[in-house]
Amino acid sequence: MFYHRSKRAKYFFSSFLAICLLFSHFSFLILEEAVYYQRTSYLRKVYFERAAQRKSDQQKLQKIEERDRILKAIKSYKPDLRSEKVSELTDIICEVGGDYNYDPIFLLAVIFTESSMRRTAVSSAGAMGLMQIRPFVGKDLAHETKVSWNGSDTLLDPGVNIKLGAHYLGKMFQRFNGDQRLALEAYNNGPTLVKERVAAYGDFSSPYSQRVFRTYEKLKMNAKI
């Protein structure tokens, strides 16, 4: 009888030891998996952080290069502006171009064509500033863009004038279904006239849009860095 008890005890001890070993093995596997998951999560976090940093650095570099292009394009026309004003104007054009998804050099071509970079330019029709906006139009545009309007002299502020001009040009793009040439003609001649001519003759053309396109190509060549 003692033999059988000893055998059962030995069997029980062996089973208990096996269970403990099995439990230890599973615990080790769980711990190993947890360590692996933690390490993988850390490496993934590091990878994405570095990728985000690389993307951020690349975007900053692109902005610097874009600014250099605009600055070089402006200087190629030798505007009658002090260097700090040229720098300020460069920042405005880059910012507004980004806001309205324009190539800043295209926006610059419109400015050159409209006013030859003269901030205080006033046309015979009363259009004012860098992008030659008439006060009654400028007042409505200021309301649409939530820009403070303090009379016609508001249009002599380069930042305000370019923002309002870019907004108005964007409206013309929408009105003429993205047709760049007709949008430019509408910007210069008024959308009503362009729409009437297109309805009557199927098209509208004037030297204005061609001047903008020629200036645009010239500026792009001058701005190569």
trRosetta pair geometry for C-beta under 8 A, 3 or more apart (Angstrom, degrees):
i j d omega theta_ij theta_ji phi_ij phi_ji
1 4 5.8 -51 -153 33 36 108
1 5 6.5 35 150 -17 66 103
2 5 5.7 -54 -150 37 34 111
2 6 6.2 35 152 -21 67 107
3 6 5.7 -56 -149 36 29 111
3 7 6.3 29 151 -21 64 107
4 7 5.5 -52 -146 35 32 113
4 8 6.3 32 154 -19 66 103
5 8 5.7 -55 -149 36 32 109
5 9 6.2 32 153 -20 66 106
6 9 5.6 -53 -147 37 31 112
6 10 6.2 32 153 -20 64 106
7 10 5.6 -53 -147 36 30 111
7 11 6.2 31 152 -19 65 106
8 11 5.5 -54 -147 38 32 112
8 12 6.0 34 152 -21 66 106
9 12 5.6 -52 -145 37 31 112
9 13 6.2 32 154 -20 65 106
10 13 5.7 -52 -146 36 30 112
10 14 6.3 31 153 -20 63 106
11 14 5.7 -54 -149 36 30 111
11 15 6.3 29 153 -18 65 106
12 15 5.8 -56 -148 38 30 110
12 16 6.1 30 153 -20 65 108
13 16 5.6 -54 -145 37 29 112
13 17 6.2 31 154 -20 64 106
14 17 5.7 -55 -148 36 29 111
14 18 6.3 31 152 -21 64 105
15 18 5.6 -53 -148 35 31 112
15 19 6.3 33 152 -19 65 104
16 19 5.7 -53 -149 36 31 112
16 20 6.3 33 151 -20 65 105
17 20 5.6 -53 -148 36 32 112
17 21 6.3 31 153 -19 65 105
18 21 5.7 -54 -148 37 31 110
18 22 6.1 31 152 -19 65 107
19 22 5.6 -55 -146 38 30 111
19 23 6.1 31 154 -19 66 107
20 23 5.7 -54 -145 38 29 111
20 24 6.2 31 153 -21 64 106
21 24 5.6 -53 -147 36 30 113
21 25 6.3 34 152 -23 64 104
22 25 5.6 -51 -150 32 31 114
22 26 6.5 27 153 -14 64 104
23 26 5.8 -55 -148 39 31 107
23 27 6.1 34 151 -21 65 107
24 27 5.5 -54 -145 37 31 114
24 28 6.2 35 153 -22 64 104
25 28 5.7 -53 -151 34 29 113
25 29 6.5 29 151 -19 63 105
26 29 5.5 -52 -148 36 35 113
26 30 6.3 35 153 -19 67 104
27 30 5.7 -54 -148 37 31 110
27 31 6.1 30 153 -17 65 108
28 31 5.7 -56 -145 40 29 110
28 32 6.0 32 154 -22 65 108
29 32 5.6 -53 -143 37 29 113
29 33 6.2 30 155 -20 64 105
30 33 5.7 -54 -148 36 29 111
30 34 6.3 31 152 -20 64 106
31 34 5.6 -54 -148 35 31 113
31 35 6.3 31 153 -18 65 105
32 35 5.7 -53 -148 37 30 111
32 36 6.2 33 151 -21 64 107
33 36 5.5 -53 -145 37 32 114
33 37 6.2 33 154 -20 66 105
34 37 5.7 -52 -145 36 29 111
34 38 6.2 29 154 -19 63 107
35 38 5.7 -55 -147 37 29 111
35 39 6.2 27 155 -17 65 108
36 39 5.8 -57 -146 39 28 108
36 40 6.0 27 155 -19 65 109
37 40 5.7 -55 -143 39 28 111
37 41 6.1 31 155 -21 64 107
38 41 5.8 -54 -147 36 28 112
38 42 6.4 29 153 -20 62 106
39 42 5.6 -54 -150 35 31 112
39 43 6.3 28 154 -16 66 106
40 43 5.8 -55 -145 39 31 108
40 44 6.1 32 154 -20 65 107
41 44 5.7 -54 -144 38 29 112
41 45 6.2 32 154 -21 63 106
42 45 5.7 -55 -150 35 29 112
42 46 6.4 29 153 -18 64 105
43 46 5.6 -52 -147 37 32 112
43 47 6.2 37 152 -23 65 105
44 47 5.6 -52 -147 33 31 114
44 48 6.4 23 158 -13 65 106
45 48 6.1 -59 -147 40 28 104
45 49 6.1 29 155 -19 64 110
46 49 5.7 -57 -145 38 28 112
46 50 6.2 24 158 -16 65 108
47 50 6.0 -62 -151 39 26 106
47 51 6.2 25 153 -19 65 109
48 51 5.4 -51 -141 38 34 113
48 52 6.1 36 156 -21 66 104
49 52 5.8 -53 -147 36 29 111
49 53 6.3 30 152 -20 63 106
50 53 5.5 -52 -146 36 33 113
50 54 6.3 37 153 -21 65 103
51 54 5.7 -51 -148 35 31 112
51 55 6.4 31 152 -18 64 105
52 55 5.7 -54 -148 37 32 112
52 56 6.2 34 152 -20 65 106
53 56 5.6 -53 -146 37 31 113
53 57 6.2 32 154 -19 65 105
54 57 5.7 -54 -146 38 30 110
54 58 6.2 32 153 -21 64 107
55 58 5.6 -54 -147 36 30 113
55 59 6.4 31 154 -19 64 105
56 59 5.8 -54 -148 35 30 110
56 60 6.4 31 153 -18 64 105
57 60 5.7 -54 -149 36 32 112
57 61 6.3 33 152 -20 65 105
58 61 5.6 -53 -149 36 32 112
58 62 6.3 34 152 -21 65 105
59 62 5.6 -51 -147 35 32 113
59 63 6.4 34 153 -20 64 104
60 63 5.7 -54 -150 35 32 111
60 64 6.5 33 151 -19 65 104
61 64 5.6 -53 -149 35 33 112
61 65 6.3 31 153 -16 66 106
62 65 5.7 -55 -146 39 31 110
62 66 6.1 34 153 -22 65 107
63 66 5.5 -51 -143 36 31 114
63 67 6.3 33 155 -20 64 104
63 94 7.3 92 -161 178 83 134
64 67 5.8 -54 -150 35 29 111
64 68 6.5 31 151 -20 63 105
65 68 5.6 -53 -149 35 33 113
65 69 6.5 38 150 -24 64 102
65 225 6.9 -165 -158 72 84 134
66 69 5.6 -51 -152 30 33 114
66 70 6.6 28 153 -15 65 104
66 94 6.0 119 122 -130 111 112
66 104 6.6 101 174 21 106 136
67 70 5.8 -55 -150 37 34 108
67 71 6.1 34 153 -19 67 108
67 90 5.9 82 -162 154 82 116
67 91 7.3 13 -130 -89 116 58
67 94 5.4 -17 -93 -75 78 155
68 71 5.7 -54 -143 39 30 113
68 72 6.1 31 157 -19 64 108
68 225 5.6 26 121 -56 120 171
69 72 5.9 -58 -149 37 26 109
69 73 6.3 26 153 -20 63 108
69 104 7.7 123 91 73 108 117
69 105 6.7 -65 137 -62 113 116
69 223 4.2 61 -170 172 80 115
69 224 7.9 25 -126 -83 95 17
69 225 6.0 -121 -84 -3 73 119
70 73 5.6 -55 -147 36 31 112
70 74 6.3 31 155 -19 66 104
70 90 4.9 139 109 -146 114 87
70 93 5.5 174 -162 89 143 127
70 94 5.8 -136 5 -62 160 93
70 104 5.2 -42 -86 123 125 133
70 105 6.7 -144 -97 -75 73 72
70 108 6.4 176 -141 -56 89 144
70 223 7.1 21 -70 -132 25 133
71 74 5.9 -54 -149 35 29 109
71 75 6.3 24 156 -14 64 110
71 86 7.0 87 -143 148 81 103
71 87 7.2 15 -115 -106 116 57
71 90 4.7 10 -78 -113 79 149
72 75 5.8 -58 -145 41 30 109
72 76 6.4 41 153 -34 63 102
72 222 6.6 -174 134 137 92 81
72 223 5.0 133 84 -128 108 60
72 225 6.3 169 -12 -66 161 109
73 76 5.7 -48 -152 20 31 117
73 77 7.6 20 154 -11 58 100
73 105 5.8 -180 -81 -122 171 97
73 108 5.8 80 117 124 136 161
73 219 4.5 47 -152 -166 120 95
73 220 7.9 7 -102 -69 125 27
73 222 5.5 113 -117 92 62 107
73 223 4.0 -15 -62 -74 99 111
74 77 6.4 -67 -169 34 36 103
74 79 6.2 -43 176 0 87 125
74 86 5.7 159 122 -157 136 98
74 89 6.6 137 -127 98 157 121
74 90 6.2 -115 2 -78 147 91
74 108 6.9 -111 -72 -148 81 133
74 117 7.3 120 -149 -112 89 143
75 78 7.0 36 -179 -76 49 46
75 79 7.9 -89 -104 16 33 86
75 86 6.7 62 -73 -170 82 146
76 219 7.2 163 62 -125 137 61
76 222 3.8 36 -109 176 173 143
76 223 7.4 -105 -11 -61 139 63
77 112 6.4 -141 -101 -119 162 124
77 116 7.9 -165 170 -164 132 69
77 117 6.4 140 108 -12 138 143
79 86 6.7 153 61 -96 118 101
79 116 8.0 161 -116 152 90 68
79 117 4.1 -81 -117 120 128 151
80 117 7.8 149 31 104 68 110
80 118 7.7 20 49 -99 109 80
81 85 4.2 -121 -180 91 108 123
81 86 5.1 138 101 -58 121 80
81 89 7.0 -6 165 -6 168 140
81 117 7.0 -93 -26 153 124 119
82 85 4.8 90 58 7 77 106
82 86 7.2 -141 97 -7 39 87
83 86 5.5 -51 -149 33 35 114
83 87 6.4 37 152 -19 66 104
84 87 5.6 -50 -149 36 35 114
84 88 6.3 38 150 -21 65 105
85 88 5.5 -50 -144 37 34 113
85 89 6.2 35 155 -19 65 106
86 89 5.8 -55 -146 38 29 111
86 90 6.4 37 151 -25 62 104
87 90 5.6 -50 -151 29 31 116
87 91 6.8 30 153 -17 62 102
88 91 5.9 -55 -155 34 33 110
88 92 6.5 32 150 -19 65 106
88 158 7.4 103 121 73 107 144
89 92 5.6 -53 -148 35 35 114
89 93 6.3 32 156 -18 68 106
89 117 7.9 54 -174 -150 163 102
89 158 5.9 -76 -104 167 86 153
90 93 6.1 -58 -148 37 28 107
90 94 6.4 26 156 -16 64 109
91 94 5.9 -57 -147 38 30 111
91 95 6.1 27 157 -18 65 111
92 95 5.9 -60 -147 38 27 109
92 96 6.1 16 162 -9 67 111
92 158 5.9 142 52 127 175 104
92 159 4.9 -130 -124 -102 128 73
92 162 5.5 109 146 50 116 152
93 96 6.1 -57 -137 44 26 103
93 97 5.8 32 160 -23 63 112
93 104 5.0 100 143 -164 95 108
93 107 5.8 170 -157 97 93 124
93 108 5.7 41 -157 -71 149 92
93 111 7.6 -82 -103 -12 121 151
93 162 6.5 -103 -88 -164 62 154
94 97 5.8 -56 -143 37 23 113
94 98 6.5 23 157 -17 60 108
94 104 5.3 -12 -97 -100 49 155
95 98 5.9 -61 -156 36 27 109
95 99 6.4 27 151 -21 64 108
96 99 5.4 -51 -145 34 36 115
96 100 6.3 3 165 7 69 109
96 102 7.7 -6 122 41 76 120
96 104 7.9 111 71 -116 75 89
96 107 6.7 164 99 -171 107 164
96 159 8.0 175 -51 -155 122 63
96 162 5.1 -163 2 131 170 109
96 163 5.4 -136 -114 -89 123 63
96 166 4.9 174 165 -13 115 161
97 100 6.7 -76 -144 52 23 87
97 101 7.9 -80 166 100 55 2
97 102 4.6 -99 -143 74 74 89
97 103 6.7 -39 -164 132 125 14
97 104 3.4 -93 -38 -83 170 76
97 106 7.8 128 -129 53 113 85
97 107 5.0 -136 -88 5 97 143
97 166 7.5 -133 -80 -122 42 143
98 101 7.5 25 -169 -75 28 38
98 104 7.7 -7 -35 -62 68 106
99 163 7.7 0 72 -128 152 88
99 166 7.3 89 78 120 106 147
100 107 7.9 111 67 -83 123 132
100 166 4.6 -169 -1 161 160 117
100 167 7.0 -137 -93 -78 134 48
100 169 7.8 79 159 74 152 102
100 170 5.3 -120 -157 -66 119 131
102 106 5.4 -126 178 71 101 114
102 107 4.8 94 118 -48 143 107
102 166 6.6 -123 -3 -143 142 110
102 169 7.9 36 -80 99 141 134
103 106 4.2 85 70 -3 95 107
103 107 7.3 -173 89 -6 52 81
104 107 5.4 -52 -151 37 41 114
104 108 6.2 46 148 -23 69 104
105 108 5.2 -47 -145 36 37 118
105 109 6.5 47 149 -27 64 97
105 216 6.5 107 131 -150 93 73
105 219 5.0 172 -170 119 105 123
105 220 5.7 104 141 -77 155 73
105 223 6.0 -118 -104 9 134 163
106 109 5.5 -47 -152 27 34 115
106 110 7.0 35 149 -17 62 98
106 216 5.5 19 -112 -125 63 122
107 110 5.8 -50 -157 31 36 112
107 111 6.6 36 147 -19 65 104
107 162 7.3 68 168 -164 122 105
107 166 6.2 -4 -127 -97 124 106
108 111 5.5 -53 -150 35 37 114
108 112 6.4 37 153 -19 68 103
108 219 6.0 165 98 -163 119 161
109 112 5.8 -51 -146 36 32 111
109 113 6.3 30 155 -17 64 108
109 212 5.3 99 136 -167 109 71
109 213 7.7 70 161 -84 149 16
109 215 4.3 145 -150 103 92 104
109 216 3.8 -22 -80 -75 165 72
109 219 5.6 -137 -75 10 91 143
110 113 5.8 -58 -147 39 29 110
110 114 6.0 24 157 -18 66 113
110 131 6.5 23 128 -126 107 95
110 165 7.2 169 123 154 130 126
110 169 6.8 -31 -134 -89 169 152
110 184 7.4 -142 -105 -126 105 99
110 187 7.5 -34 -147 124 127 158
110 212 5.8 18 -90 -134 61 119
111 114 5.9 -60 -142 40 26 108
111 115 6.3 -43 -177 41 63 99
111 117 6.4 60 139 -84 105 62
111 130 5.0 -12 -145 166 104 101
111 131 5.9 -59 -101 -79 72 75
111 162 7.1 -12 -87 -108 125 99
111 165 7.8 108 -84 107 81 160
112 115 7.7 -98 -135 59 14 59
112 116 6.2 38 -162 -110 57 37
112 117 6.2 -3 -103 -39 64 87
112 215 5.2 -173 84 -174 129 144
112 219 7.4 -180 -1 -65 152 130
113 208 7.3 104 165 -165 133 73
113 211 5.1 128 -131 119 119 109
113 212 4.8 -56 -32 -87 163 72
113 215 5.5 -151 -59 10 97 157
114 121 7.8 150 132 88 78 146
114 127 8.0 -103 -171 135 106 134
114 130 6.9 78 88 151 121 46
114 131 5.3 54 83 -144 168 37
114 132 4.2 -147 -177 4 112 116
114 165 7.8 -114 2 -142 173 146
115 118 4.9 -131 163 48 96 75
115 119 7.7 96 146 -68 145 18
115 121 4.1 180 -146 35 102 152
115 129 6.8 -75 -78 127 159 35
115 130 5.0 -135 44 -145 150 35
115 131 7.0 -78 -10 -56 121 19
115 132 5.7 178 -58 -45 97 94
116 121 7.3 124 45 -75 82 148
117 130 6.9 6 -133 -131 36 95
118 121 3.9 97 90 -49 110 104
118 130 7.5 176 71 -99 39 58
119 129 6.4 -17 -171 -142 51 66
119 130 5.9 -16 -111 -57 53 90
119 156 6.3 74 153 -166 91 72
119 158 5.6 -61 -122 -71 112 97
119 161 7.8 163 -149 25 73 156
120 129 7.6 -12 -104 -96 20 48
120 156 6.0 23 -103 -135 67 110
121 128 7.2 158 89 -154 59 42
121 129 6.7 -59 56 60 79 1
121 130 7.4 105 32 -84 111 29
121 132 6.8 -48 103 -82 116 88
122 126 6.8 -20 -173 -143 96 33
122 127 7.1 162 -154 79 49 45
122 128 5.3 -5 -105 -103 78 75
123 126 6.7 -39 72 30 78 19
123 127 4.2 16 27 47 120 94
123 128 7.8 -124 12 -60 77 39
123 132 5.8 50 -23 -146 125 115
125 134 6.6 -63 128 -88 98 118
126 134 5.4 63 97 -131 95 91
126 135 6.7 -64 149 4 114 96
127 132 3.9 41 142 -179 126 81
127 133 6.0 133 -155 49 85 9
127 134 4.9 -57 -91 -64 68 69
128 132 6.9 137 48 -133 17 41
128 133 6.2 -46 57 63 71 64
128 134 7.3 109 6 -108 81 28
128 135 6.8 43 9 -57 127 78
128 138 7.5 -36 53 -37 107 151
128 152 6.3 114 -3 176 161 97
128 155 4.1 93 95 108 118 136
128 156 6.5 -62 162 -63 119 72
128 161 7.6 -114 113 -115 81 123
129 132 6.6 -161 68 -65 62 29
129 133 6.1 -14 51 28 116 89
129 155 4.3 -132 -21 154 133 87
129 156 5.6 -150 -87 -93 99 37
129 157 7.8 -20 -120 47 136 39
129 158 7.4 174 -164 -99 108 46
129 161 3.8 -139 155 -125 146 147
129 165 8.0 -145 104 -45 117 124
130 158 5.8 61 -21 -130 139 76
130 161 4.9 122 35 115 95 136
130 162 6.0 -15 79 -66 136 83
130 165 7.2 -105 90 -12 88 154
131 161 5.5 165 24 157 95 92
131 162 6.1 130 -24 -103 125 47
131 164 7.3 -177 67 81 134 81
131 165 2.9 -7 118 -95 165 157
131 166 7.7 -121 -90 -35 167 58
131 168 8.0 153 136 46 134 123
132 165 7.8 77 45 -107 52 126
133 137 5.7 -129 -174 87 87 111
133 138 4.5 103 132 -71 122 101
133 141 7.1 -72 -162 26 142 149
133 155 5.4 -149 68 -134 105 128
133 161 6.4 -169 15 -147 122 81
133 164 5.8 9 -82 111 171 123
133 165 5.9 -130 -54 -78 117 84
133 168 7.0 157 -112 -5 114 157
134 137 4.7 78 65 14 85 108
134 138 6.7 -158 89 -12 37 92
135 138 5.3 -57 -139 38 31 115
135 139 6.3 38 161 -27 67 99
135 151 7.7 -22 -147 176 126 52
135 152 4.0 -47 -102 -105 130 98
135 155 6.6 -115 -93 -17 68 138
136 139 5.9 -43 -149 25 31 114
136 140 7.2 28 153 -12 58 102
137 140 6.0 -60 -158 38 36 107
137 141 6.2 32 149 -17 70 110
137 168 7.0 46 161 -110 119 143
138 141 5.5 -57 -143 40 33 112
138 142 6.1 39 156 -26 67 104
138 149 7.5 144 130 -126 88 112
138 152 7.3 103 62 -127 141 59
138 154 6.7 164 148 83 130 110
138 155 5.1 -66 -121 -76 165 115
138 164 5.7 42 -135 162 77 159
139 142 5.8 -51 -149 31 28 113
139 143 6.8 30 151 -19 60 103
139 149 5.5 82 -130 -155 68 154
140 143 5.7 -54 -154 33 34 112
140 144 6.5 32 150 -18 66 106
141 144 5.5 -54 -148 37 35 112
141 145 6.1 10 160 0 69 111
141 147 7.7 -1 120 36 76 124
141 164 4.3 96 123 -154 137 100
141 167 5.7 139 -162 86 108 127
141 168 5.6 -47 -103 -61 137 100
142 145 6.3 -68 -139 51 26 94
142 146 8.0 -104 167 71 55 4
142 147 4.3 -96 -145 72 76 96
142 148 7.2 -58 -176 87 120 14
142 149 4.0 116 112 -67 158 107
142 154 6.7 14 -86 131 147 154
142 160 7.6 11 -103 -171 103 112
142 164 6.4 -27 -66 -98 67 126
143 146 7.6 23 -176 -75 27 37
143 149 7.1 -28 -52 -19 70 137
144 167 6.7 160 97 159 120 141
145 163 6.4 154 161 143 161 110
145 164 6.6 -141 19 -97 148 67
145 167 5.3 -99 -66 -79 129 165
147 154 7.7 129 133 175 112 132
147 160 5.8 132 -179 -138 141 98
147 163 6.6 143 -76 99 145 133
147 164 6.7 -95 33 -68 158 100
148 154 7.5 -156 105 -125 68 130
149 154 5.5 -80 -143 -32 54 169
150 153 6.7 -47 101 69 92 94
150 154 5.1 135 48 -68 72 104
151 154 6.2 148 71 -16 45 93
152 155 6.0 -37 -179 16 58 113
153 156 5.3 -38 -167 18 61 118
154 157 6.1 -43 -174 13 48 112
154 160 5.7 -91 167 126 84 157
155 160 6.9 -119 -107 104 31 111
155 161 5.2 81 -167 -95 60 98
155 164 7.4 -76 -113 51 81 149
156 161 7.1 46 -91 -50 5 129
157 160 4.1 53 84 20 114 112
157 161 6.2 168 78 -17 56 88
158 161 5.7 -59 -139 39 26 111
158 162 6.1 20 166 -15 65 109
159 162 6.3 -60 -146 38 23 104
159 163 6.3 21 157 -16 61 111
160 163 5.8 -61 -148 39 29 110
160 164 6.2 22 159 -14 67 110
161 164 6.1 -60 -146 40 26 106
161 165 6.1 24 157 -18 64 112
162 165 5.6 -55 -141 41 30 112
162 166 6.1 32 159 -21 65 107
163 166 5.9 -55 -146 36 26 109
163 167 6.4 28 154 -19 62 108
164 167 5.6 -54 -148 36 32 113
164 168 6.3 31 154 -19 66 106
165 168 5.7 -55 -146 37 31 110
165 169 6.2 31 155 -18 65 106
166 169 5.7 -53 -145 37 30 112
166 170 6.4 37 152 -23 62 105
167 170 5.6 -54 -153 33 30 115
167 171 6.8 34 149 -21 63 101
168 171 5.6 -49 -155 30 36 114
168 172 6.8 36 148 -18 64 101
168 187 6.6 113 122 -127 102 91
169 172 5.6 -52 -154 34 37 113
169 173 6.6 43 147 -23 65 99
169 183 6.5 76 -171 157 73 110
169 184 7.8 15 -140 -94 103 55
169 187 5.3 9 -103 -96 78 136
170 173 5.5 -47 -151 30 36 115
170 174 6.7 34 152 -16 64 103
171 174 5.7 -55 -153 37 34 111
171 175 6.2 33 151 -21 67 109
172 175 5.5 -53 -140 37 34 112
172 176 6.1 0 168 10 68 110
172 182 7.8 -162 166 119 99 70
172 183 4.0 124 123 -154 102 77
172 184 7.6 141 122 -46 145 22
172 186 4.3 170 -143 86 119 122
172 187 5.2 -97 -15 -58 166 81
172 191 6.3 -154 -114 -82 87 109
173 176 6.7 -76 -142 54 21 85
173 178 5.6 32 -179 -106 88 42
173 179 7.8 -178 -140 48 57 44
173 180 7.4 5 -113 -98 95 52
173 183 4.5 20 -80 -116 57 150
174 177 7.8 31 -175 -73 28 27
174 178 7.8 32 -91 -55 31 61
175 183 7.6 134 56 -109 87 80
175 186 6.7 -154 80 155 129 170
175 191 5.6 -18 125 -140 161 138
175 195 7.9 -76 156 -71 116 117
176 179 4.5 -81 138 46 106 103
176 182 4.1 -156 -178 105 153 120
176 183 5.1 -155 52 -67 127 71
176 186 6.2 -176 -30 -13 134 144
176 191 7.8 -148 -44 -133 103 98
176 194 7.4 -42 -81 126 133 134
178 183 7.6 -36 -164 -41 16 132
179 182 4.1 31 104 29 122 112
179 183 6.0 163 86 -21 63 87
180 183 5.7 -57 -144 35 27 114
180 184 6.5 26 158 -18 63 106
180 209 7.9 129 126 -157 76 121
181 184 5.9 -56 -153 35 29 109
181 185 6.5 26 151 -16 64 107
181 205 7.6 -14 162 -108 125 78
181 209 4.7 78 -150 174 73 157
181 213 8.0 -13 -98 -49 87 128
182 185 5.5 -52 -144 39 36 112
182 186 6.1 37 155 -20 67 105
182 194 6.1 131 -166 173 86 134
182 198 7.1 31 -130 -74 131 139
182 204 6.4 91 -120 56 86 106
183 186 5.8 -55 -147 38 29 110
183 187 6.4 36 150 -25 62 103
184 187 5.5 -48 -149 29 33 116
184 188 6.5 18 157 -7 64 108
184 208 6.5 -173 140 120 101 101
184 209 4.2 119 91 -108 131 92
184 212 5.4 -137 -153 37 146 158
185 188 6.0 -65 -150 45 30 102
185 189 5.5 -16 170 21 71 118
185 194 5.1 130 113 -107 107 129
185 204 5.5 161 137 113 159 114
185 205 7.3 -100 -90 -113 145 27
185 206 6.0 127 -126 27 104 103
185 208 6.2 130 -107 71 62 121
185 209 5.4 -44 -55 -43 82 119
186 189 6.6 -68 -115 59 24 81
186 190 6.7 -55 -162 118 59 17
186 191 4.2 38 -161 -92 116 66
186 194 4.4 -91 -84 22 80 155
186 195 7.7 52 -106 -36 116 80
188 206 7.4 -133 92 76 134 136
188 208 4.5 -140 68 177 173 162
188 209 7.7 -143 12 -54 136 70
189 193 5.0 -99 143 77 105 132
189 194 5.8 120 82 -52 116 95
189 204 7.8 -139 64 163 152 135
189 206 6.7 121 -51 9 136 153
189 208 7.2 -172 -36 17 98 156
190 193 4.8 77 76 11 100 105
190 194 6.9 -180 90 -7 52 90
191 194 5.7 -62 -146 43 35 110
191 195 5.9 35 159 -22 71 110
192 195 5.9 -58 -146 37 26 110
192 196 6.3 25 156 -18 63 108
193 196 5.8 -58 -149 37 29 110
193 197 6.3 24 157 -16 65 108
193 204 7.9 122 126 -139 78 148
194 197 5.9 -57 -146 38 30 108
194 198 6.2 29 156 -19 65 108
194 204 4.9 -159 -145 65 74 170
195 198 5.8 -54 -145 37 29 111
195 199 6.3 30 155 -19 64 108
196 199 5.8 -57 -148 37 29 111
196 200 6.2 18 157 -12 65 112
197 200 5.8 -60 -141 43 30 105
197 201 5.7 -27 177 30 69 111
197 203 7.5 -44 133 100 96 34
197 204 4.1 90 97 -92 128 108
198 201 7.1 -74 -119 60 17 71
198 202 6.6 -8 -165 178 55 10
198 203 6.2 32 -118 -100 70 11
198 204 5.3 -65 -59 -21 79 104
201 204 7.3 112 67 -73 114 61
205 209 7.4 -91 -145 38 64 123
206 209 6.8 103 65 6 71 87
207 210 5.4 -70 -158 47 49 114
207 211 5.9 54 149 -30 81 103
208 211 5.9 -59 -156 30 29 110
208 212 6.7 26 152 -17 65 104
209 212 5.5 -51 -152 34 38 114
209 213 6.4 36 152 -17 68 105
210 213 5.7 -53 -146 38 34 110
210 214 6.2 33 156 -18 66 106
211 214 5.8 -55 -146 38 30 109
211 215 6.2 29 156 -17 65 108
212 215 5.8 -58 -148 39 28 110
212 216 6.1 35 152 -26 64 107
213 216 5.4 -50 -146 32 31 118
213 217 6.6 30 156 -16 64 103
214 217 5.9 -55 -151 36 31 108
214 218 6.3 30 152 -17 65 108
215 218 5.6 -57 -147 39 32 112
215 219 6.1 33 155 -20 67 108
216 219 5.9 -56 -147 36 26 110
216 220 6.4 27 154 -20 62 105
217 220 5.7 -52 -147 33 31 112
217 221 6.6 31 154 -17 63 104
218 221 5.8 -56 -154 35 32 110
218 222 6.3 25 152 -14 67 110
219 222 5.6 -58 -143 42 33 109
219 223 5.8 26 158 -19 68 115
220 223 5.8 -60 -138 40 26 108
220 224 7.4 53 155 -51 58 83
221 224 6.3 -29 -165 -14 34 111
